[in-house]
Amino acid sequence: MAKKQQTVYERYAAEEPARRRMIGARIREARLRARMTQIDVASAAGLNQQRVSEAENVGVSIGPVLYAIADVLGENPLALAASEQ
Protein backbone atom coordinates (compact mmCIF):
# COMPACT_ATOMS: atom_id res chain seq x y z
CA MET A 1 0.00 0.00 0.00
CA ALA A 2 1.36 3.42 -0.96
CA LYS A 3 2.07 5.91 1.80
CA LYS A 4 -0.07 9.06 1.64
CA GLN A 5 1.98 12.10 0.67
CA GLN A 6 1.88 15.01 3.10
CA THR A 7 0.21 18.23 2.07
CA VAL A 8 2.13 21.49 2.28
CA TYR A 9 0.14 22.38 5.41
CA GLU A 10 0.94 19.03 7.05
CA ARG A 11 4.66 19.49 6.35
CA TYR A 12 4.57 23.05 7.70
CA ALA A 13 2.68 21.94 10.83
CA ALA A 14 5.22 19.19 11.44
CA GLU A 15 8.11 21.64 11.09
CA GLU A 16 6.52 24.41 13.18
CA PRO A 17 7.79 23.32 16.66
CA ALA A 18 11.37 23.15 15.38
CA ARG A 19 10.97 26.52 13.64
CA ARG A 20 9.64 28.11 16.85
CA ARG A 21 12.59 26.72 18.86
CA MET A 22 15.05 28.02 16.25
CA ILE A 23 13.54 31.51 16.54
CA GLY A 24 13.75 31.26 20.34
CA ALA A 25 17.43 30.34 20.18
CA ARG A 26 18.10 33.31 17.91
CA ILE A 27 16.26 35.61 20.32
CA ARG A 28 18.45 34.37 23.17
CA GLU A 29 21.62 34.88 21.10
CA ALA A 30 20.56 38.43 20.18
CA ARG A 31 19.67 39.22 23.82
CA LEU A 32 23.05 38.01 25.03
CA ARG A 33 24.84 40.02 22.31
CA ALA A 34 22.91 43.07 23.51
CA ARG A 35 24.03 42.26 27.09
CA MET A 36 20.44 42.40 28.32
CA THR A 37 18.62 40.24 30.83
CA GLN A 38 15.22 38.74 30.14
CA ILE A 39 13.82 41.27 32.62
CA ASP A 40 15.43 44.14 30.67
CA VAL A 41 13.90 42.91 27.41
CA ALA A 42 10.52 42.24 28.99
CA SER A 43 10.35 45.68 30.56
CA ALA A 44 11.31 47.48 27.34
CA ALA A 45 8.96 45.34 25.22
CA GLY A 46 5.96 45.68 27.53
CA LEU A 47 5.98 41.95 28.33
CA ASN A 48 6.62 39.98 31.48
CA GLN A 49 9.84 38.06 32.05
CA GLN A 50 8.00 34.74 31.89
CA ARG A 51 6.88 35.48 28.32
CA VAL A 52 10.44 36.30 27.23
CA SER A 53 11.69 33.11 28.87
CA GLU A 54 8.97 31.12 27.11
CA ALA A 55 9.88 32.72 23.77
CA GLU A 56 13.51 31.71 24.23
CA ASN A 57 12.94 28.21 25.60
CA VAL A 58 9.72 26.97 24.00
CA GLY A 59 9.91 29.22 20.99
CA VAL A 60 7.75 31.82 19.37
CA SER A 61 5.99 32.16 16.05
CA ILE A 62 6.03 35.22 13.82
CA GLY A 63 3.73 37.67 15.52
CA PRO A 64 3.48 40.55 18.00
CA VAL A 65 5.75 39.01 20.66
CA LEU A 66 8.54 38.38 18.16
CA TYR A 67 8.19 41.90 16.75
CA ALA A 68 8.24 43.49 20.22
CA ILE A 69 11.32 41.55 21.33
CA ALA A 70 13.15 42.11 18.04
CA ASP A 71 12.47 45.85 18.24
CA VAL A 72 13.98 46.07 21.73
CA LEU A 73 17.02 44.09 20.61
CA GLY A 74 17.48 46.13 17.42
CA GLU A 75 16.99 43.02 15.29
CA ASN A 76 14.97 42.41 12.16
CA PRO A 77 12.17 40.02 13.20
CA LEU A 78 12.08 38.41 9.77
CA ALA A 79 15.83 37.77 9.96
CA LEU A 80 15.30 36.05 13.33
CA ALA A 81 12.63 33.89 11.70
CA ALA A 82 14.50 33.16 8.46
CA SER A 83 15.11 29.51 7.62
CA GLU A 84 18.81 30.11 6.98
CA GLN A 85 21.18 32.61 8.53
Residue pairs with C-beta under 8 A, 6 or more apart in sequence:
6 14
16 61
17 59
19 59
19 61
19 81
19 83
20 58
20 59
20 60
20 61
21 58
21 59
22 59
23 55
23 59
23 60
23 61
23 62
23 66
23 80
23 81
24 55
24 56
24 57
24 58
24 59
24 60
25 56
26 80
26 85
27 52
27 55
27 56
27 60
27 66
27 69
27 70
27 73
27 80
28 56
30 70
30 73
30 75
30 80
31 37
31 38
31 41
31 52
31 56
31 73
34 73
34 74
36 72
36 73
38 49
38 52
38 53
38 56
39 49
41 47
41 52
41 69
41 72
41 73
42 48
42 49
42 51
42 52
44 72
45 52
45 68
45 69
45 71
45 72
46 68
47 65
47 68
47 69
51 65
52 69
54 60
55 65
55 66
55 69
60 66
60 69
62 77
62 78
62 81
66 77
66 80
66 81
67 77
70 76
70 77
70 80
71 77
79 85
